[in-house]
Amino acid sequence: MTSNEHKDPTGNFGDKLRAFLGFSHQHKNTGSLPGKTRFSIWYFVIAMFLFTYMQQYFFSEKVETIAYSQFKQHVVQGAVDKLTIGPDHIKGTLTTAPAQAFTTVRVNDPDLVKELDERQVDYSGRYDNKFLGSLLSWILPLAIFFLIWRFAIKRMGGAMGVMSFSKSKAKIFAESDTKVSFADVAGIDEAREELEEVVEFLKTPEKFQKLGGRIPKGVLLVGPPGTGKTLLARAVAGEAKVPFFSISGSEFVEMFVGVGAARVRDLFSQAAAQAPCIIFIDELDALGKARGMNVMGGHDEREQTLNQLLVEMDGFETNKGVIIMAATNRPEILDPALLRPGRLDRQVLVDRPDINGREAILKIHSRNVALGPDVDLRKIAGRTPGFVGADLANIINEAALLAARDDKETVAPADFDEAIDRVVAGLQKKSRVMNAREKEIVAFHESGHAIVAESVEHADPVHKISIIPRGIAALGYTQQQPTEDRYLLTRSELIDRMAVLLGGRVAEELVFNEVSTGAQNDLQRASDISRSMVTEYGMSDAIGLVSYERPLRSMFHPDNFSSGKNYSEAKAAQIDAEVTRLIDEAHQRVRKILAERRGILDDLAHLLSQQESVQGDELREMLSAAAPAIAA
C-alpha cells in the first residue's frame, strides 16, 4: 500500500547481580539442558538470623552479669555454687530460687580462695588459650567470607571468573523445548522446501550417505527484517527433533582479546557432544563482516573471532550430524570466505510474501483471535503489499487490542482498518488541533492526490483519503490499494506515480495561488523517481541506455574509496536538465487534470473537511457522475 502524506515542517552483569540479590534467574547451562534456579542468598541470610535468634533466646542458657561486690555478698551469704575461675572472668550459679547462672569480672582479690574454702564452695580454675581464640577470630570470619564469595560466584554463573568469559553464551533448546514446526511457518514456501532437505538429512542421514552425497555444511538465510528467518531455523530444529543452539553474532565478541575465539571453540565442542543438532547464528553480519574493513588498521578481535569460526567450520564433518545455520539481512558485507562451498554453501532467500503468503500468515496469527464473521483475511492481505510476517502479526495484535478496548466480543473489519492505518501512518493525533485555514489546505492537498490517482491509467486505486493527523508529522494521507503484487514497473507507470505525487502541490497552486511546505516529501519522492529513470533505468532518450549510478554497498567497500562520479560535469548538467524536464512535464499534466476536474476537487475537499475521512468508492462515484461533463 502506498501512502501520500502531508508533512508538518516542525547490561549483562547487572542482570546477574540482580539475580544474585534474589530475583528469579534463568540459569544458562552450557554443558547440558537448561534448568531454572530460583534459590536466593536472602533465604540463607534470613535463615541465619532466625537460627541466631532462636539460639540466643530459646536454646542458650540465661546468664546474668553482676558486679564483683554483689558476687562477694553472695559468697558471704553462701548463695553461690559451682564456680569457674578464669583469668578475666568468674562464672557460676546462684543457689537462690530460682537458680540463676551469672558471670562477673575478676579483680585482684588474694582472699577470694580462702573465703570460698571456708564456705565449702565448689570451684575450679580455667586456662584461656588466647592465641587459639585470636586465631579463630581471624580465620573463622575469613572462612565465612570465602564461602559467601564462592556461593556468589556460583550463583552469578561465574560472571566474575576469568575462565568463564571463554564459555559460549548460546541458548540450548532441547527437542521438547523447540515447539515450532513448519506448520507455524507460512508465506515462504520456497525457503521451507529448501530446508526440508536439511530436516530429512538429520532424520535419515544414511539415505544420503549410502550414495556418497554430502549435505550442505551450512545454510545462510537471507532476507529483510521480520520475514521469519529465525522462526524458520527453529522450525527446522522442531521438525528434525534435535537440540537447537541459538546465539547472536554480537555475543561472541567481548572487550577482552581472545574471548570470541574461545567462545567459538566452546560452542562447537558442545555441539559435537550433542550431535545431531543445529547451530543457529543470528545477525551473522555482526561477526562475519569482510576482513580488511577496519579503518583503524591492525588485526582486531572481531577478525580473530571470524578466523576461528572459519577454522571450526572447515574442521567440522557434516556426517557427524551438526548443521550450521545463520541469518542476516546484509549479505553484501559478509566475508567471501564464509560463503564459499564447504562453509555456508547454500543461501536461502526468505523474501517478502506475496498476497497468498500474506493470507496464510494472517490465518496463522489469527488462530487464537475471535474474528467477526465479516472479516475477510484475503482482503486484508490485498491491502498490505510489501508487509512481512512481523508486520502482519502486529496488525492482528493491534486489531485485537482495539476491539478489546471497545469491549467487543469479536474483532471487526473496522478494527483491522484502524490497525492498518496505525501501522502505515502512525497513531491518530487527536490532541493536534489545526486552524481552519490549515485544515482547508490539507483537504485540498489530499483531494489533489486522490483525484489524480483515479484519473491516470497506471496508478493504484484509492482506498481512503483522510485529513486526520497521524504519526510524527503526517497531517493527512491518501491510501492506494494495489490490485496485485508487482515486481516490475514500466516507464508509463513511473510517470503516473510522479503525477500522483505532484497532485497535492498542484491542487494548492490552483485553489490558493500559493504553496505550503506540506509537499516536501512528495517533491522528494517524485525527484527520486525522475532521477532514477534518467541515471539508473535508461528511460531517457536524451541520456541514452547508460547507467550512471553504482549499486549500494557497505560504507567500507573498496570501490567506495574511488571518485564519487563516473561521468563528466557536462554529463551531470545534462542529467540535471533531463530530470527537471520530466518533473516539469508531469507538473503540466497534473495541472491540466485538476483544472478539468476543479468542481470535483472543491466538492471532495469540502466533504473531507466535514467528515475528515472519505472512502475510495465515494470518490469514484463522484468522478463517474461528473464524467460526461468532463468529456464534453
Buried (B, 14 or more C-beta within 10 A) or exposed (E): BBBBBBBBEEEEEEBBBEBBEBEEBEEBEBEEEBEEBEEBBEEEEEEEEEEEEEEEEEEEEEEEEBEBEEBBEBBEEEBBBBBBBBEEBBBBBBBEEEEBEBBBEBEEEEEBEEEBEEEEBEBEEEEEEEEEEEEEEEEEEEEEEEEEEEEBBEBBBBBEEEEEBBBBBBBBBBBEBBEBBBEBBBBBBEBBEBBEBBBBBBEEBEEBBEEEEEBBBBBBBBBEEBBBBBBBBBBBBBBBBBBBBBBBBEBBBBEEEBBBBBBBBBBBEBBBEBBBBBBBBBBBBBBBBBBEBEEEEEEBBBBBBBBBBBBBBEEBEBEEBBBBBBBBBBBEBBBEBBBEEEBBBBBBBBBBBBBBBBBBBBBBBBEEBEBBEEBEBEEBBBBBBEBBBBBBBBBBBBBBBBBEEEEBEBBBBBBBBBBBBBBBBBEBBEEEEBEEEBBBBBBBBBBBBBBBBBBBEBBBBBBBBBBBBBBEBBBBBBBBBBEEBEEEBEEEBBBBBBBBBBBBBBBBBBBEEEBBEBBBBBBEBBBEBBBBBBBBBBBBEEBEEEEBBBEEEBEBBEEEEEEEEEBEEEBEEBBEEBBEBBBEBBBEBBBEBBEBBEEBBEBBBBBBBEEBBBBBEBBBEBBEEBEEEEEE
